[in-house]
């Protein structure tokens, strides 16, 4: 199974007054990592919309904040696809403070649903399903 690791630097805009990463910034970090994961698999989000008329929307998120990240930390976000279904993807993602460290500071399990431009559920195109099954 393909894994993707994205390094992200923590900037001032990501933090609160105490220079600790704000809880909402983790959601943005996870989304950036999922987008890069898809790009690595040969799937670009704008192409999904232009060519197939579909998008991904968040159906559910389970997130665990374990340890804080701080201003100027270099984080590593590991992304895996846990499950591919006809109309949804289930990801698991982990954030580490070091590329070599096994200590997770934040994790999520996030389910994305495939919808059309009218926000109605729809099936992923076969070409996309095949790319996802190969990851």
Secondary structure, DSSP 8 states (H G I E B T S, - for coil): ---EEEEEE--GGGB-TTSBB-HHHHHHHHHHHHHHHHHHTT--HHHIIIII-EEEEEEEEEEEE-S--BTT-EEEEEEEEEEE-SSEEEEEEEEESSTT---EEEEEEEEEEEEETTS-B----HHHHHHHHT-
